[in-house]
Amino acid sequence: MEDRFPASVQAAMRDRGHDVLPMKHVGGGMNAIRFWPDGEMEGAACWRADGTPIGIGGGLARRGVRFNPDPAQR
């Protein structure tokens, strides 16, 4: 994570089990989608890039339905 984050934030991330390596800057844009227990999705995008997080949900698959385009895996 960027070294501009306060030491307290870095320590909190370590306390949550993350490996933290302070860096001068992180390249590339990052996006994330949080899945809430009720099925709602929340998106966030890095302000440095032009990314846009999108969450599209169609509900849970029925039992036995597989999402694999490889015919050998059907």
Phi and psi restraints in degrees (range 20) as a CNS / XPLOR table:
assign (resid 1 and name C) (resid 2 and name N)
       (resid 2 and name CA) (resid 2 and name C) 1.0 -63.2 20.0 2
assign (resid 2 and name N) (resid 2 and name CA)
       (resid 2 and name C) (resid 3 and name N) 1.0 140.0 20.0 2
assign (resid 2 and name C) (resid 3 and name N)
       (resid 3 and name CA) (resid 3 and name C) 1.0 -69.7 20.0 2
assign (resid 3 and name N) (resid 3 and name CA)
       (resid 3 and name C) (resid 4 and name N) 1.0 -6.5 20.0 2
assign (resid 3 and name C) (resid 4 and name N)
       (resid 4 and name CA) (resid 4 and name C) 1.0 -75.1 20.0 2
assign (resid 4 and name N) (resid 4 and name CA)
       (resid 4 and name C) (resid 5 and name N) 1.0 -15.0 20.0 2
assign (resid 4 and name C) (resid 5 and name N)
       (resid 5 and name CA) (resid 5 and name C) 1.0 -67.5 20.0 2
assign (resid 5 and name N) (resid 5 and name CA)
       (resid 5 and name C) (resid 6 and name N) 1.0 138.6 20.0 2
assign (resid 5 and name C) (resid 6 and name N)
       (resid 6 and name CA) (resid 6 and name C) 1.0 -59.5 20.0 2
assign (resid 6 and name N) (resid 6 and name CA)
       (resid 6 and name C) (resid 7 and name N) 1.0 151.9 20.0 2
assign (resid 6 and name C) (resid 7 and name N)
       (resid 7 and name CA) (resid 7 and name C) 1.0 -55.7 20.0 2
assign (resid 7 and name N) (resid 7 and name CA)
       (resid 7 and name C) (resid 8 and name N) 1.0 -33.2 20.0 2
assign (resid 7 and name C) (resid 8 and name N)
       (resid 8 and name CA) (resid 8 and name C) 1.0 -65.7 20.0 2
assign (resid 8 and name N) (resid 8 and name CA)
       (resid 8 and name C) (resid 9 and name N) 1.0 -35.7 20.0 2
assign (resid 8 and name C) (resid 9 and name N)
       (resid 9 and name CA) (resid 9 and name C) 1.0 -70.8 20.0 2
assign (resid 9 and name N) (resid 9 and name CA)
       (resid 9 and name C) (resid 10 and name N) 1.0 -42.7 20.0 2
assign (resid 9 and name C) (resid 10 and name N)
       (resid 10 and name CA) (resid 10 and name C) 1.0 -60.7 20.0 2
assign (resid 10 and name N) (resid 10 and name CA)
       (resid 10 and name C) (resid 11 and name N) 1.0 -42.2 20.0 2
assign (resid 10 and name C) (resid 11 and name N)
       (resid 11 and name CA) (resid 11 and name C) 1.0 -65.1 20.0 2
assign (resid 11 and name N) (resid 11 and name CA)
       (resid 11 and name C) (resid 12 and name N) 1.0 -39.0 20.0 2
assign (resid 11 and name C) (resid 12 and name N)
       (resid 12 and name CA) (resid 12 and name C) 1.0 -63.9 20.0 2
assign (resid 12 and name N) (resid 12 and name CA)
       (resid 12 and name C) (resid 13 and name N) 1.0 -38.0 20.0 2
assign (resid 12 and name C) (resid 13 and name N)
       (resid 13 and name CA) (resid 13 and name C) 1.0 -66.5 20.0 2
assign (resid 13 and name N) (resid 13 and name CA)
       (resid 13 and name C) (resid 14 and name N) 1.0 -41.0 20.0 2
assign (resid 13 and name C) (resid 14 and name N)
       (resid 14 and name CA) (resid 14 and name C) 1.0 -63.0 20.0 2
assign (resid 14 and name N) (resid 14 and name CA)
       (resid 14 and name C) (resid 15 and name N) 1.0 -41.6 20.0 2
assign (resid 14 and name C) (resid 15 and name N)
       (resid 15 and name CA) (resid 15 and name C) 1.0 -61.2 20.0 2
assign (resid 15 and name N) (resid 15 and name CA)
       (resid 15 and name C) (resid 16 and name N) 1.0 -26.9 20.0 2
assign (resid 15 and name C) (resid 16 and name N)
       (resid 16 and name CA) (resid 16 and name C) 1.0 -86.0 20.0 2
assign (resid 16 and name N) (resid 16 and name CA)
       (resid 16 and name C) (resid 17 and name N) 1.0 3.1 20.0 2
assign (resid 16 and name C) (resid 17 and name N)
       (resid 17 and name CA) (resid 17 and name C) 1.0 97.7 20.0 2
assign (resid 17 and name N) (resid 17 and name CA)
       (resid 17 and name C) (resid 18 and name N) 1.0 5.6 20.0 2
assign (resid 17 and name C) (resid 18 and name N)
       (resid 18 and name CA) (resid 18 and name C) 1.0 -86.1 20.0 2
assign (resid 18 and name N) (resid 18 and name CA)
       (resid 18 and name C) (resid 19 and name N) 1.0 143.3 20.0 2
assign (resid 18 and name C) (resid 19 and name N)
       (resid 19 and name CA) (resid 19 and name C) 1.0 -81.4 20.0 2
assign (resid 19 and name N) (resid 19 and name CA)
       (resid 19 and name C) (resid 20 and name N) 1.0 124.4 20.0 2
assign (resid 19 and name C) (resid 20 and name N)
       (resid 20 and name CA) (resid 20 and name C) 1.0 -113.9 20.0 2
assign (resid 20 and name N) (resid 20 and name CA)
       (resid 20 and name C) (resid 21 and name N) 1.0 126.2 20.0 2
assign (resid 20 and name C) (resid 21 and name N)
       (resid 21 and name CA) (resid 21 and name C) 1.0 -125.8 20.0 2
assign (resid 21 and name N) (resid 21 and name CA)
       (resid 21 and name C) (resid 22 and name N) 1.0 103.7 20.0 2
assign (resid 21 and name C) (resid 22 and name N)
       (resid 22 and name CA) (resid 22 and name C) 1.0 -63.4 20.0 2
assign (resid 22 and name N) (resid 22 and name CA)
       (resid 22 and name C) (resid 23 and name N) 1.0 133.2 20.0 2
assign (resid 22 and name C) (resid 23 and name N)
       (resid 23 and name CA) (resid 23 and name C) 1.0 -132.0 20.0 2
assign (resid 23 and name N) (resid 23 and name CA)
       (resid 23 and name C) (resid 24 and name N) 1.0 156.8 20.0 2
assign (resid 23 and name C) (resid 24 and name N)
       (resid 24 and name CA) (resid 24 and name C) 1.0 -63.2 20.0 2
assign (resid 24 and name N) (resid 24 and name CA)
       (resid 24 and name C) (resid 25 and name N) 1.0 -43.4 20.0 2
assign (resid 24 and name C) (resid 25 and name N)
       (resid 25 and name CA) (resid 25 and name C) 1.0 -156.6 20.0 2
assign (resid 25 and name N) (resid 25 and name CA)
       (resid 25 and name C) (resid 26 and name N) 1.0 156.6 20.0 2
assign (resid 25 and name C) (resid 26 and name N)
       (resid 26 and name CA) (resid 26 and name C) 1.0 -112.0 20.0 2
assign (resid 26 and name N) (resid 26 and name CA)
       (resid 26 and name C) (resid 27 and name N) 1.0 125.7 20.0 2
assign (resid 26 and name C) (resid 27 and name N)
       (resid 27 and name CA) (resid 27 and name C) 1.0 -86.6 20.0 2
assign (resid 27 and name N) (resid 27 and name CA)
       (resid 27 and name C) (resid 28 and name N) 1.0 151.5 20.0 2
assign (resid 27 and name C) (resid 28 and name N)
       (resid 28 and name CA) (resid 28 and name C) 1.0 88.1 20.0 2
assign (resid 28 and name N) (resid 28 and name CA)
       (resid 28 and name C) (resid 29 and name N) 1.0 155.5 20.0 2
assign (resid 28 and name C) (resid 29 and name N)
       (resid 29 and name CA) (resid 29 and name C) 1.0 -89.4 20.0 2
assign (resid 29 and name N) (resid 29 and name CA)
       (resid 29 and name C) (resid 30 and name N) 1.0 144.0 20.0 2
assign (resid 29 and name C) (resid 30 and name N)
       (resid 30 and name CA) (resid 30 and name C) 1.0 -122.2 20.0 2
assign (resid 30 and name N) (resid 30 and name CA)
       (resid 30 and name C) (resid 31 and name N) 1.0 143.2 20.0 2
assign (resid 30 and name C) (resid 31 and name N)
       (resid 31 and name CA) (resid 31 and name C) 1.0 -129.1 20.0 2
assign (resid 31 and name N) (resid 31 and name CA)
       (resid 31 and name C) (resid 32 and name N) 1.0 157.3 20.0 2
assign (resid 31 and name C) (resid 32 and name N)
       (resid 32 and name CA) (resid 32 and name C) 1.0 -149.2 20.0 2
assign (resid 32 and name N) (resid 32 and name CA)
       (resid 32 and name C) (resid 33 and name N) 1.0 149.4 20.0 2
assign (resid 32 and name C) (resid 33 and name N)
       (resid 33 and name CA) (resid 33 and name C) 1.0 -127.5 20.0 2
assign (resid 33 and name N) (resid 33 and name CA)
       (resid 33 and name C) (resid 34 and name N) 1.0 126.4 20.0 2
assign (resid 33 and name C) (resid 34 and name N)
       (resid 34 and name CA) (resid 34 and name C) 1.0 -97.3 20.0 2
assign (resid 34 and name N) (resid 34 and name CA)
       (resid 34 and name C) (resid 35 and name N) 1.0 132.7 20.0 2
assign (resid 34 and name C) (resid 35 and name N)
       (resid 35 and name CA) (resid 35 and name C) 1.0 -103.0 20.0 2
assign (resid 35 and name N) (resid 35 and name CA)
       (resid 35 and name C) (resid 36 and name N) 1.0 113.4 20.0 2
assign (resid 35 and name C) (resid 36 and name N)
       (resid 36 and name CA) (resid 36 and name C) 1.0 -81.7 20.0 2
assign (resid 36 and name N) (resid 36 and name CA)
       (resid 36 and name C) (resid 37 and name N) 1.0 155.3 20.0 2
assign (resid 36 and name C) (resid 37 and name N)
       (resid 37 and name CA) (resid 37 and name C) 1.0 -55.9 20.0 2
assign (resid 37 and name N) (resid 37 and name CA)
       (resid 37 and name C) (resid 38 and name N) 1.0 -28.4 20.0 2
assign (resid 37 and name C) (resid 38 and name N)
       (resid 38 and name CA) (resid 38 and name C) 1.0 -85.6 20.0 2
assign (resid 38 and name N) (resid 38 and name CA)
       (resid 38 and name C) (resid 39 and name N) 1.0 5.7 20.0 2
assign (resid 38 and name C) (resid 39 and name N)
       (resid 39 and name CA) (resid 39 and name C) 1.0 94.6 20.0 2
assign (resid 39 and name N) (resid 39 and name CA)
       (resid 39 and name C) (resid 40 and name N) 1.0 -9.1 20.0 2
assign (resid 39 and name C) (resid 40 and name N)
       (resid 40 and name CA) (resid 40 and name C) 1.0 -69.4 20.0 2
assign (resid 40 and name N) (resid 40 and name CA)
       (resid 40 and name C) (resid 41 and name N) 1.0 146.5 20.0 2
assign (resid 40 and name C) (resid 41 and name N)
       (resid 41 and name CA) (resid 41 and name C) 1.0 -116.1 20.0 2
assign (resid 41 and name N) (resid 41 and name CA)
       (resid 41 and name C) (resid 42 and name N) 1.0 142.3 20.0 2
assign (resid 41 and name C) (resid 42 and name N)
       (resid 42 and name CA) (resid 42 and name C) 1.0 -128.3 20.0 2
assign (resid 42 and name N) (resid 42 and name CA)
       (resid 42 and name C) (resid 43 and name N) 1.0 128.6 20.0 2
assign (resid 42 and name C) (resid 43 and name N)
       (resid 43 and name CA) (resid 43 and name C) 1.0 -111.8 20.0 2
assign (resid 43 and name N) (resid 43 and name CA)
       (resid 43 and name C) (resid 44 and name N) 1.0 155.8 20.0 2
assign (resid 43 and name C) (resid 44 and name N)
       (resid 44 and name CA) (resid 44 and name C) 1.0 -146.3 20.0 2
assign (resid 44 and name N) (resid 44 and name CA)
       (resid 44 and name C) (resid 45 and name N) 1.0 146.3 20.0 2
assign (resid 44 and name C) (resid 45 and name N)
       (resid 45 and name CA) (resid 45 and name C) 1.0 -129.2 20.0 2
assign (resid 45 and name N) (resid 45 and name CA)
       (resid 45 and name C) (resid 46 and name N) 1.0 148.3 20.0 2
assign (resid 45 and name C) (resid 46 and name N)
       (resid 46 and name CA) (resid 46 and name C) 1.0 -66.8 20.0 2
assign (resid 46 and name N) (resid 46 and name CA)
       (resid 46 and name C) (resid 47 and name N) 1.0 131.2 20.0 2
assign (resid 46 and name C) (resid 47 and name N)
       (resid 47 and name CA) (resid 47 and name C) 1.0 -69.1 20.0 2
assign (resid 47 and name N) (resid 47 and name CA)
       (resid 47 and name C) (resid 48 and name N) 1.0 -14.1 20.0 2
assign (resid 47 and name C) (resid 48 and name N)
       (resid 48 and name CA) (resid 48 and name C) 1.0 -86.3 20.0 2
assign (resid 48 and name N) (resid 48 and name CA)
       (resid 48 and name C) (resid 49 and name N) 1.0 -12.9 20.0 2
assign (resid 48 and name C) (resid 49 and name N)
       (resid 49 and name CA) (resid 49 and name C) 1.0 -122.1 20.0 2
assign (resid 49 and name N) (resid 49 and name CA)
       (resid 49 and name C) (resid 50 and name N) 1.0 176.6 20.0 2
assign (resid 49 and name C) (resid 50 and name N)
       (resid 50 and name CA) (resid 50 and name C) 1.0 -99.4 20.0 2
assign (resid 50 and name N) (resid 50 and name CA)
       (resid 50 and name C) (resid 51 and name N) 1.0 20.2 20.0 2
assign (resid 50 and name C) (resid 51 and name N)
       (resid 51 and name CA) (resid 51 and name C) 1.0 -69.6 20.0 2
assign (resid 51 and name N) (resid 51 and name CA)
       (resid 51 and name C) (resid 52 and name N) 1.0 155.8 20.0 2
assign (resid 51 and name C) (resid 52 and name N)
       (resid 52 and name CA) (resid 52 and name C) 1.0 -137.2 20.0 2
assign (resid 52 and name N) (resid 52 and name CA)
       (resid 52 and name C) (resid 53 and name N) 1.0 118.5 20.0 2
assign (resid 52 and name C) (resid 53 and name N)
       (resid 53 and name CA) (resid 53 and name C) 1.0 -75.4 20.0 2
assign (resid 53 and name N) (resid 53 and name CA)
       (resid 53 and name C) (resid 54 and name N) 1.0 136.0 20.0 2
assign (resid 53 and name C) (resid 54 and name N)
       (resid 54 and name CA) (resid 54 and name C) 1.0 -133.3 20.0 2
assign (resid 54 and name N) (resid 54 and name CA)
       (resid 54 and name C) (resid 55 and name N) 1.0 132.2 20.0 2
assign (resid 54 and name C) (resid 55 and name N)
       (resid 55 and name CA) (resid 55 and name C) 1.0 -119.9 20.0 2
assign (resid 55 and name N) (resid 55 and name CA)
       (resid 55 and name C) (resid 56 and name N) 1.0 122.2 20.0 2
assign (resid 55 and name C) (resid 56 and name N)
       (resid 56 and name CA) (resid 56 and name C) 1.0 -121.9 20.0 2
assign (resid 56 and name N) (resid 56 and name CA)
       (resid 56 and name C) (resid 57 and name N) 1.0 123.9 20.0 2
assign (resid 56 and name C) (resid 57 and name N)
       (resid 57 and name CA) (resid 57 and name C) 1.0 -121.5 20.0 2
assign (resid 57 and name N) (resid 57 and name CA)
       (resid 57 and name C) (resid 58 and name N) 1.0 139.4 20.0 2
assign (resid 57 and name C) (resid 58 and name N)
       (resid 58 and name CA) (resid 58 and name C) 1.0 -120.8 20.0 2
assign (resid 58 and name N) (resid 58 and name CA)
       (resid 58 and name C) (resid 59 and name N) 1.0 14.2 20.0 2
assign (resid 58 and name C) (resid 59 and name N)
       (resid 59 and name CA) (resid 59 and name C) 1.0 91.1 20.0 2
assign (resid 59 and name N) (resid 59 and name CA)
       (resid 59 and name C) (resid 60 and name N) 1.0 175.5 20.0 2
assign (resid 59 and name C) (resid 60 and name N)
       (resid 60 and name CA) (resid 60 and name C) 1.0 -78.1 20.0 2
assign (resid 60 and name N) (resid 60 and name CA)
       (resid 60 and name C) (resid 61 and name N) 1.0 147.3 20.0 2
assign (resid 60 and name C) (resid 61 and name N)
       (resid 61 and name CA) (resid 61 and name C) 1.0 -73.5 20.0 2
assign (resid 61 and name N) (resid 61 and name CA)
       (resid 61 and name C) (resid 62 and name N) 1.0 150.2 20.0 2
assign (resid 61 and name C) (resid 62 and name N)
       (resid 62 and name CA) (resid 62 and name C) 1.0 -72.1 20.0 2
assign (resid 62 and name N) (resid 62 and name CA)
       (resid 62 and name C) (resid 63 and name N) 1.0 153.3 20.0 2
assign (resid 62 and name C) (resid 63 and name N)
       (resid 63 and name CA) (resid 63 and name C) 1.0 -53.9 20.0 2
assign (resid 63 and name N) (resid 63 and name CA)
       (resid 63 and name C) (resid 64 and name N) 1.0 132.6 20.0 2
assign (resid 63 and name C) (resid 64 and name N)
       (resid 64 and name CA) (resid 64 and name C) 1.0 89.1 20.0 2
assign (resid 64 and name N) (resid 64 and name CA)
       (resid 64 and name C) (resid 65 and name N) 1.0 -10.1 20.0 2
assign (resid 64 and name C) (resid 65 and name N)
       (resid 65 and name CA) (resid 65 and name C) 1.0 -81.5 20.0 2
assign (resid 65 and name N) (resid 65 and name CA)
       (resid 65 and name C) (resid 66 and name N) 1.0 132.0 20.0 2
assign (resid 65 and name C) (resid 66 and name N)
       (resid 66 and name CA) (resid 66 and name C) 1.0 -122.3 20.0 2
assign (resid 66 and name N) (resid 66 and name CA)
       (resid 66 and name C) (resid 67 and name N) 1.0 142.9 20.0 2
assign (resid 66 and name C) (resid 67 and name N)
       (resid 67 and name CA) (resid 67 and name C) 1.0 -111.0 20.0 2
assign (resid 67 and name N) (resid 67 and name CA)
       (resid 67 and name C) (resid 68 and name N) 1.0 71.2 20.0 2
assign (resid 67 and name C) (resid 68 and name N)
       (resid 68 and name CA) (resid 68 and name C) 1.0 -135.4 20.0 2
assign (resid 68 and name N) (resid 68 and name CA)
       (resid 68 and name C) (resid 69 and name N) 1.0 114.0 20.0 2
assign (resid 68 and name C) (resid 69 and name N)
       (resid 69 and name CA) (resid 69 and name C) 1.0 -73.0 20.0 2
assign (resid 69 and name N) (resid 69 and name CA)
       (resid 69 and name C) (resid 70 and name N) 1.0 -8.8 20.0 2
assign (resid 69 and name C) (resid 70 and name N)
       (resid 70 and name CA) (resid 70 and name C) 1.0 -77.4 20.0 2
assign (resid 70 and name N) (resid 70 and name CA)
       (resid 70 and name C) (resid 71 and name N) 1.0 112.8 20.0 2
assign (resid 70 and name C) (resid 71 and name N)
       (resid 71 and name CA) (resid 71 and name C) 1.0 -57.5 20.0 2
assign (resid 71 and name N) (resid 71 and name CA)
       (resid 71 and name C) (resid 72 and name N) 1.0 -29.0 20.0 2
assign (resid 71 and name C) (resid 72 and name N)
       (resid 72 and name CA) (resid 72 and name C) 1.0 -68.4 20.0 2
assign (resid 72 and name N) (resid 72 and name CA)
       (resid 72 and name C) (resid 73 and name N) 1.0 -19.1 20.0 2
assign (resid 72 and name C) (resid 73 and name N)
       (resid 73 and name CA) (resid 73 and name C) 1.0 -97.6 20.0 2
assign (resid 73 and name N) (resid 73 and name CA)
       (resid 73 and name C) (resid 74 and name N) 1.0 5.5 20.0 2
